[in-house]
Every structure is written in C-alpha cells, then in structure tokens.
C-alpha cells in the first residue's frame, strides 16, 4: 500500500457522529461472554462491515478451558418491604451481576447484603460485576441506595436461562497480496459500558470498512470476541492460521479524552511495537508506552508463550485508570464522537506504517548520487518543505543498506513515516533503490 492508497477518514466530525449514533443503539443491549446480547450486537455491526458470526458449542474443550453454558437474562429485581423495586434490570442491565444463576425467594436484609455490590467512593454510580465461572447471583446498586435499605424481608427475583448453547464471536478476513496477517481484536462481552467495550467495537468495525475499500499488502483479520474465553477459543480452533499473524493490536478504551497508551507485545521490539511508538511520537500529542505484562485484555492470550504473537494493545486511558471504568458512569456522555474519530485515525496511521514499511538497497552507495539531474532536487533555495523532502531522500539513501527498514529511518531521522515512504518511492522510481 503506497502512501496515497492509505484510507482517509474524510469528514471526521460526521464519522464521529455516525459512530456515536450506533453506540446509542448498542448501549442498552445486555452483552456477556455468551448469549443473545452478543448476537444482536454483531448484527448491528454487520451494517458497517460484512462480519461473519461464528458459534462454538457449550462444553467444547479449548486448551485448559471449556466453553461455558450460554447465559440469557430476562428480568431481575429486588422488592423491598415497602413494595418498591430496587436493582431493576429493565432500568439498567448493570444492576444484575453478569452470569447470575436463577433465584426467586424472600430473605432478610442481612442475607441480601452478602449479594450486593456498590461503590462507597461514588455513591450514585452502579458498578459492573461478573461471576462467569462460579455459580452465584448478585445485584449492583448505587451506594446511597444500599445505605438506605431498611430492615425486613426482601423478595429477590433473577429470571435467567443458563443452559447448553454456544459462544458467539464475529470474524472478518480481508485478503491482501500476502497471506501474512495483521490481527485487530476487540472484546464484545460487556453490557451498557461505552468506553470499555463499545468504543473498541465501533472503531474496529469502521476500520474494517475503510480497509475493505483499499488495496492491501497484508491480509487483515478482525475479531469481535468475548474477553479471555473468546480469544482462547479462537486460538484453540485456529492454531495453524495463527502462525500467519505477523502483527496485531487489541483495541479497547478508545472513546475517552485521555492520551493514547501503547502496551508493547511480549518481546517489546517487534515491528508493531516500533510502528505504534513511532506514530504516537510523531503525533505531537502526549502519550504513554507500557511494557508487556501478562494481565489486561486479550493480548495476554495472543502473547502466551505457546503462540508468542507480535500483538500489542493501543488504547486511550488504560483499563482501571479512569474513575468511570466498569461503572454506570461509562455512558454515552463520557464517550465523545471526536475521540472515536481520533482513535480511528491513529489505527490507520499504524496500518500505514505496516503497509508501507520495506527494506531497500542503495544502488549508488558510493557518495551521494546527483539528485538534481534526476529531478529530485530543488531548483530554487529557500523552500523549507523542499529541504525536508531532500533530507528524507538523503536519509533513505544513507540507511538503505538492506539492514534498516523505512521505519528505522523514520525514527532515526525524526521525520514522519509518510515523508520517508514518499522519498523511497521517488528514489525507487529514479532507479536509485531496489527492495532488499
């Protein structure tokens, strides 16, 4: 993919509004690691890109794990002694602990309290809690509500199905000139949480739409998976295909206003690491680089030693580092359209680097070739932009020894990758370079 082939966002403001409007449709859906919520969410994303929906049966062995039973909630509430309803699932799906088992009984307040979750530091917010692999039930309430509970008997009703079914995920592969793959993975298993869940889903779906319309050097594989069990399941079913993954990113937390954060792959110095770090450094905006740790999102599965894939994670504010994380405050007002657009743009910039990166050999390595007679040098002085283009060509000629790639040259020269890529294109056309 030449620099001119890289997809452009166009009217970023309009695209941001489009993504936010789709987020508004997705927001009420109760997603979990299995169930109809994932299916209905993927159906909406299929309006953006031709995502294929896959199903893996409950009980399937996937390495050391088993695909769990399918969970589908229908209703849940607590009826107080005065008849009022608390924790009504219809008002917020965060009220119900995800994967709660069915229950319908009356109990005293002391027993009920053992199943309640709240946030004393944010008394008006509802926390998000899960119990995927331990059969229990629970409710999440604002702390002010918990504090005001009166003694007496409470009716608890959790109407859910937890039975054999399947795990659902979405997949889209866009074939390129090479069978080598770039993996873009995001999780789809959280209920009404906008930044930690929906922002990644929407940015990745729109990225797939843009790349589908462009020529591609690499094959791109987009995965929309339930966290942890989804990536484990995909890897278990596609061990041979995973060997073709050369670069990868895990997408999450892309709609808040914090600076971008890149978490390196397991080795920390792979091409995807260098590409992401260069893009963030060249952006002129604050950013943070984190070393790999085997905790976080699905990068820890892709980077497990048995696969050791070059997969990092590009986010804005990392998980757990903003107060709204895993609470009802991670809502439609917290995520802004302009931040979604900016995140999509950063992903495109990283892909531009991956697509355009090459190693070259200088075919005239003894001293500088005469660029002027080849139409590559300014005829008039005083043009600073022209000087920068010439400097880019000189850097490319100097470091095109078959050992350094264009990304190395961009980092060494402190020039933008698109400028280095354009210089290499011009020099190759002038027959001063060939690909190594």
C-alpha positions as CSV (number, residue, x, y, z in Angstrom):
1,X,0.0,0.0,0.0
2,X,1.6,3.3,-1.1
3,X,1.0,6.4,1.0
4,X,-1.6,7.6,-1.5
5,X,-3.5,4.3,-1.0
6,X,-4.0,4.6,2.7
7,X,-7.7,5.1,3.5
8,X,-8.7,8.6,4.8
9,X,-11.4,9.4,7.3
10,X,-12.8,12.3,5.3
11,X,-15.2,14.3,7.3
12,X,-14.1,13.2,10.8
13,X,-16.8,15.1,12.6
14,X,-19.6,13.4,10.6
15,X,-18.0,10.0,11.1
16,X,-17.7,10.6,14.8
17,X,-21.4,11.4,15.0
18,X,-22.2,8.2,13.0
19,X,-20.2,6.1,15.4
20,X,-21.8,7.7,18.4
21,X,-25.2,7.2,16.9
22,X,-24.5,3.5,16.5
23,X,-23.2,3.4,20.1
24,X,-26.6,4.8,21.2
25,X,-28.3,1.8,19.6
26,X,-25.8,-0.7,21.1
27,X,-25.8,0.8,24.6
28,X,-29.0,-0.8,26.0
29,X,-28.1,-4.3,24.9
30,X,-27.0,-6.7,27.7
31,X,-23.9,-8.4,26.4
32,X,-21.9,-11.0,28.3
33,X,-19.4,-13.7,27.3
34,X,-22.3,-15.7,25.6
35,X,-25.9,-15.1,24.7
36,X,-28.3,-13.2,22.6
37,X,-26.8,-9.8,23.5
38,X,-23.6,-10.7,21.6
39,X,-25.6,-11.8,18.6
40,X,-27.8,-8.8,18.4
41,X,-24.7,-6.5,18.8
42,X,-22.9,-8.2,16.0
43,X,-26.0,-7.9,13.8
44,X,-25.7,-4.1,14.2
45,X,-22.0,-4.1,13.5
46,X,-22.8,-6.1,10.3
47,X,-24.4,-2.9,9.0
48,X,-20.9,-1.4,8.9
49,X,-18.8,-4.3,7.7
50,X,-19.5,-7.9,6.5
51,X,-18.7,-9.6,9.8
52,X,-19.3,-13.4,9.8
53,X,-20.9,-14.8,13.0
54,X,-19.4,-18.0,14.4
55,X,-20.8,-20.3,17.1
56,X,-18.9,-22.7,19.3
57,X,-20.9,-25.2,21.3
58,X,-21.0,-25.1,25.1
59,X,-18.7,-27.7,26.7
60,X,-16.2,-27.5,23.8
61,X,-12.7,-28.1,25.2
62,X,-10.4,-25.2,24.3
63,X,-6.9,-25.8,25.7
64,X,-7.3,-25.8,29.5
65,X,-10.8,-24.2,29.4
66,X,-14.3,-25.3,28.4
67,X,-16.8,-23.1,26.6
68,X,-19.3,-22.2,29.3
69,X,-23.1,-22.6,29.2
70,X,-25.0,-19.8,27.4
71,X,-26.4,-17.1,29.7
72,X,-29.5,-15.1,28.7
73,X,-31.1,-12.8,31.3
74,X,-34.8,-11.9,31.0
75,X,-35.6,-10.0,34.2
76,X,-34.3,-9.3,37.7
77,X,-35.2,-7.1,40.6
78,X,-35.3,-6.8,44.4
79,X,-38.7,-5.9,46.0
80,X,-38.2,-4.0,49.3
81,X,-40.5,-4.5,52.3
82,X,-42.5,-1.4,51.3
83,X,-43.2,-2.9,47.8
84,X,-40.7,-0.6,45.9
85,X,-38.4,-2.2,43.3
86,X,-34.6,-1.9,43.6
87,X,-32.0,-3.1,41.1
88,X,-34.5,-3.4,38.3
89,X,-32.8,-5.0,35.3
90,X,-35.1,-3.1,33.0
91,X,-33.7,0.2,34.2
92,X,-30.0,-0.8,33.9
93,X,-28.5,-4.1,32.9
94,X,-25.6,-3.3,35.2
95,X,-27.8,-4.0,38.2
96,X,-27.5,-7.7,37.6
97,X,-24.2,-9.4,38.2
98,X,-23.3,-11.0,34.9
99,X,-23.9,-14.7,34.8
100,X,-26.0,-14.7,37.9
101,X,-27.9,-18.0,38.4
102,X,-31.7,-18.1,38.6
103,X,-33.2,-17.3,42.0
104,X,-36.6,-16.4,43.3
105,X,-37.0,-16.3,47.1
106,X,-37.5,-14.0,50.1
107,X,-34.7,-13.3,52.5
108,X,-33.8,-10.9,55.4
109,X,-31.7,-7.9,54.7
110,X,-28.6,-9.4,56.4
111,X,-28.6,-12.3,53.9
112,X,-29.3,-10.0,50.9
113,X,-26.4,-7.8,51.8
114,X,-24.0,-10.6,51.0
115,X,-25.1,-10.4,47.4
116,X,-25.0,-6.6,47.0
117,X,-22.2,-4.6,45.4
118,X,-21.8,-0.8,45.5
119,X,-19.1,1.9,45.3
120,X,-18.8,4.0,48.5
121,X,-16.5,6.4,46.7
122,X,-19.1,7.1,44.0
123,X,-22.4,6.7,45.8
124,X,-24.6,7.5,42.7
125,X,-22.9,5.1,40.3
126,X,-23.7,1.4,39.6
127,X,-20.7,-0.9,39.5
128,X,-20.2,-3.6,36.9
129,X,-19.5,-7.1,38.3
130,X,-19.3,-10.6,36.9
131,X,-19.4,-14.2,38.1
132,X,-18.7,-16.2,35.0
133,X,-17.1,-19.3,36.4
134,X,-18.7,-19.5,39.9
135,X,-22.4,-20.2,40.2
136,X,-23.8,-17.4,42.4
137,X,-26.0,-14.4,42.0
138,X,-25.8,-10.7,42.9
139,X,-27.0,-7.2,42.3
140,X,-25.2,-3.9,41.8
141,X,-26.7,-0.8,43.3
142,X,-25.7,2.8,44.0
143,X,-24.2,3.0,47.4
144,X,-26.7,5.6,48.6
145,X,-29.4,3.0,47.9
146,X,-27.6,0.3,49.8
147,X,-27.1,2.6,52.8
148,X,-30.8,3.5,52.9
149,X,-32.0,-0.2,53.0
150,X,-34.5,-0.7,55.8
151,X,-34.7,-3.9,57.9
152,X,-37.2,-6.5,56.8
153,X,-37.7,-9.2,54.2
154,X,-36.8,-8.7,50.6
155,X,-38.1,-10.6,47.5
156,X,-35.3,-11.4,45.1
157,X,-36.1,-12.4,41.6
158,X,-33.5,-13.3,38.9
159,X,-35.1,-14.8,35.8
160,X,-32.3,-16.0,33.5
161,X,-31.5,-19.1,31.5
162,X,-28.1,-20.8,31.9
163,X,-28.1,-23.8,29.7
164,X,-26.1,-25.5,26.9
165,X,-25.9,-23.3,23.9
166,X,-22.9,-21.7,22.3
167,X,-20.3,-19.0,22.5
168,X,-20.7,-16.4,19.7
169,X,-18.0,-14.3,18.1
170,X,-17.5,-12.2,14.9
171,X,-14.8,-12.6,12.4
172,X,-13.9,-10.8,9.1
173,X,-10.8,-11.5,7.0
174,X,-9.8,-9.1,4.2
175,X,-7.4,-10.9,1.8
176,X,-4.3,-9.0,0.8
177,X,-1.4,-9.5,-1.6
178,X,0.3,-11.6,1.1
179,X,-1.1,-14.3,3.3
180,X,0.8,-12.8,6.2
181,X,-1.8,-11.3,8.5
182,X,-2.5,-8.3,10.7
183,X,-4.8,-9.1,13.6
184,X,-7.2,-6.5,15.0
185,X,-9.1,-7.8,18.0
186,X,-11.7,-6.3,20.3
187,X,-13.9,-7.6,23.1
188,X,-17.8,-7.6,22.9
189,X,-18.7,-9.0,26.3
190,X,-19.7,-6.0,28.4
191,X,-23.2,-4.7,28.9
192,X,-24.0,-1.0,29.0
193,X,-20.4,0.3,29.1
194,X,-19.4,2.7,26.3
195,X,-15.7,3.2,26.6
196,X,-14.7,-0.2,27.8
197,X,-16.4,-2.2,25.1
198,X,-18.5,-0.2,22.6
199,X,-15.7,2.2,21.6
200,X,-13.4,-0.7,20.6
201,X,-16.2,-2.5,18.7
202,X,-17.1,0.6,16.7
203,X,-13.6,1.7,15.9
204,X,-12.6,-1.7,14.7
205,X,-15.8,-2.2,12.6
206,X,-15.2,1.2,10.9
207,X,-11.5,0.3,10.4
208,X,-12.6,-2.9,8.7
209,X,-15.0,-0.9,6.4
210,X,-12.3,1.5,5.4
211,X,-9.6,-1.2,4.7
212,X,-12.1,-3.3,2.7
213,X,-12.2,-0.5,0.1
214,X,-8.4,-0.1,-0.2
215,X,-5.6,-2.2,-1.8
216,X,-3.8,-4.2,0.9
217,X,-0.3,-5.6,1.2
218,X,-1.3,-7.7,4.2
219,X,-4.3,-9.8,4.9
220,X,-6.4,-8.3,7.8
221,X,-8.3,-10.4,10.3
222,X,-10.8,-8.6,12.6
223,X,-12.1,-10.5,15.6
224,X,-15.0,-9.4,17.8
225,X,-14.7,-11.8,20.8
226,X,-15.9,-12.2,24.3
227,X,-12.9,-11.4,26.6
228,X,-10.5,-14.1,27.5
229,X,-12.6,-17.2,26.7
230,X,-13.2,-15.8,23.2
231,X,-9.5,-15.4,22.2
232,X,-8.7,-18.7,23.9
233,X,-11.4,-20.4,21.8
234,X,-10.3,-18.8,18.6
235,X,-6.7,-19.7,19.1
236,X,-7.6,-23.3,20.0
237,X,-9.6,-23.7,16.8
238,X,-7.1,-21.9,14.6
239,X,-3.6,-22.8,15.7
240,X,-2.3,-23.1,12.1
241,X,-3.9,-19.9,11.0
242,X,-2.4,-18.1,14.0
243,X,1.1,-18.8,12.6
244,X,0.4,-16.4,9.8
245,X,-0.2,-13.4,12.1
246,X,2.8,-11.1,11.8
247,X,1.4,-8.0,13.6
248,X,-1.6,-7.4,15.8
249,X,-3.4,-4.9,18.0
250,X,-6.0,-5.3,20.7
251,X,-8.5,-2.4,20.7
252,X,-10.3,-1.0,23.8
253,X,-11.0,2.2,25.7
254,X,-10.9,4.4,22.5
255,X,-13.6,6.9,23.3
256,X,-12.4,8.9,26.3
257,X,-10.4,12.1,26.1
258,X,-7.2,10.7,27.7
259,X,-3.8,10.4,25.9
260,X,-3.1,7.4,23.9
261,X,-1.3,4.4,25.5
262,X,0.5,1.6,23.8
263,X,1.2,-1.6,25.6
264,X,4.1,-3.5,23.9
265,X,4.0,-7.1,22.8
266,X,5.7,-9.8,24.8
267,X,9.1,-9.1,23.2
268,X,8.7,-5.4,23.1
269,X,10.7,-4.7,20.0
270,X,8.6,-6.2,17.2
271,X,7.6,-4.2,14.1
272,X,4.2,-3.5,15.5
273,X,5.8,-2.1,18.7
274,X,8.1,0.2,16.7
275,X,5.3,1.3,14.4
276,X,2.8,2.2,17.2
277,X,5.5,4.0,19.2
278,X,6.6,6.0,16.1
279,X,3.0,7.0,15.2
280,X,2.4,8.2,18.8
281,X,5.7,10.1,18.9
282,X,5.0,11.8,15.6
283,X,1.5,12.8,16.6
284,X,2.8,15.7,18.7
285,X,0.3,14.8,21.5
286,X,1.0,13.3,24.9
287,X,1.2,9.5,25.0
288,X,2.4,6.7,27.2
289,X,4.3,3.5,26.4
290,X,3.9,0.5,28.7
291,X,5.9,-2.7,28.8
292,X,4.1,-6.0,28.4
293,X,2.6,-7.7,31.5
294,X,0.6,-10.9,31.3
295,X,-2.5,-9.2,32.5
296,X,-5.1,-7.0,30.8
297,X,-7.0,-7.7,27.7
298,X,-6.6,-10.5,25.1
299,X,-3.1,-9.5,24.2
300,X,-2.1,-11.8,27.0
301,X,-3.6,-14.8,25.2
302,X,-2.0,-13.9,21.8
303,X,1.3,-13.3,23.6
304,X,1.2,-16.5,25.6
305,X,4.5,-18.4,25.1
306,X,2.9,-21.2,23.0
307,X,1.9,-18.6,20.4
308,X,4.2,-15.7,21.1
309,X,2.5,-13.4,18.5
310,X,3.6,-9.9,18.0
311,X,0.4,-8.3,19.4
312,X,0.3,-5.1,21.4
313,X,-2.6,-3.0,22.7
314,X,-3.4,0.5,21.5
315,X,-5.9,2.3,23.8
316,X,-6.5,5.8,25.2
317,X,-6.7,5.7,29.0
318,X,-5.9,2.1,30.1
319,X,-8.3,-0.1,31.9
320,X,-8.8,0.7,35.6
321,X,-7.1,4.1,35.2
322,X,-10.2,6.3,35.0
323,X,-12.9,6.5,37.7
324,X,-15.7,5.7,35.3
325,X,-14.2,2.3,34.4
326,X,-16.6,-0.6,35.0
327,X,-19.4,1.7,36.3
328,X,-22.6,3.2,35.0
329,X,-20.6,6.5,34.5
330,X,-19.0,4.9,31.5
331,X,-22.0,6.1,29.5
332,X,-22.9,7.9,26.3
333,X,-21.9,11.3,27.7
334,X,-18.4,10.0,28.7
335,X,-17.5,9.0,25.2
336,X,-17.2,11.8,22.6
337,X,-17.5,11.5,18.8
338,X,-14.3,13.4,18.2
339,X,-12.3,11.0,20.4
340,X,-13.7,8.0,18.4
341,X,-12.6,9.6,15.2
342,X,-9.2,10.4,16.5
343,X,-8.7,6.8,17.7
344,X,-9.7,5.5,14.3
345,X,-7.2,7.9,12.7
346,X,-4.4,6.6,15.0
347,X,-5.1,3.0,13.9
348,X,-5.0,4.0,10.3
349,X,-1.6,5.7,10.8
350,X,-0.2,2.5,12.4
351,X,-1.5,0.5,9.5
352,X,0.0,3.0,7.0
353,X,3.4,2.2,8.6
354,X,2.9,-1.5,8.5
355,X,1.7,-1.4,4.9
356,X,4.5,0.9,3.7
357,X,7.5,-0.5,5.6
358,X,10.2,-2.1,3.5
359,X,14.0,-2.6,3.4
360,X,15.9,-1.2,0.4
361,X,19.3,-1.3,-1.1
362,X,21.0,1.8,-2.3
363,X,22.1,1.1,-5.9
364,X,24.5,4.1,-5.9
365,X,26.1,3.8,-2.5
366,X,29.4,5.4,-3.1
367,X,28.9,9.1,-2.1
368,X,25.6,10.9,-2.8
369,X,24.0,10.4,-6.3
370,X,23.3,13.6,-8.1
371,X,19.6,14.2,-7.4
372,X,19.3,17.4,-9.4
373,X,19.7,15.8,-12.8
374,X,17.1,13.3,-11.8
375,X,14.5,16.0,-11.0
376,X,14.7,15.2,-7.3
377,X,16.4,18.3,-6.0
378,X,15.1,21.9,-5.7
379,X,16.0,24.3,-8.5
380,X,15.5,27.2,-6.1
381,X,16.5,27.6,-2.5
382,X,14.5,29.0,0.4
383,X,11.8,26.3,0.4
384,X,11.9,24.7,3.8
385,X,9.4,22.0,2.8
386,X,11.5,21.1,-0.2
387,X,14.6,20.9,2.1
388,X,12.8,18.4,4.3
389,X,11.9,16.3,1.3
390,X,15.5,16.3,0.3
391,X,16.7,15.5,3.7
392,X,14.3,12.5,3.7
393,X,15.8,11.3,0.5
394,X,19.3,11.6,1.8
395,X,18.4,9.7,5.0
396,X,16.8,6.9,2.9
397,X,19.9,6.7,0.6
398,X,22.3,6.6,3.6
399,X,20.5,3.9,5.6
400,X,19.2,1.7,2.7
401,X,21.8,-1.0,3.3
402,X,19.4,-3.9,3.5
403,X,19.6,-3.9,7.3
404,X,17.4,-0.9,8.1
405,X,13.8,-0.6,7.1
406,X,11.9,2.6,6.5
407,X,10.6,2.6,10.0
408,X,14.1,2.6,11.3
409,X,14.9,5.5,9.1
410,X,11.9,7.5,10.2
411,X,12.8,7.0,13.8
412,X,16.4,7.8,13.3
413,X,15.7,10.9,11.2
414,X,12.8,12.2,13.3
415,X,10.9,12.6,10.1
416,X,7.3,11.3,9.5
417,X,6.9,7.9,8.1
418,X,4.8,9.2,5.1
419,X,7.6,11.5,4.2
420,X,10.2,8.7,4.3
421,X,7.9,6.4,2.4
422,X,7.4,9.1,-0.3
423,X,11.1,9.6,-0.5
424,X,11.7,5.9,-1.0
425,X,9.1,5.8,-3.7
426,X,10.7,8.7,-5.6
427,X,14.2,7.1,-5.3
428,X,12.9,3.8,-6.5
429,X,11.3,5.4,-9.5
430,X,14.6,7.1,-10.2
431,X,16.3,3.6,-10.1
432,X,18.5,4.6,-7.1
433,X,16.9,2.0,-4.8
434,X,15.6,-1.6,-5.0
435,X,13.8,-3.5,-2.4
436,X,16.1,-5.8,-0.5
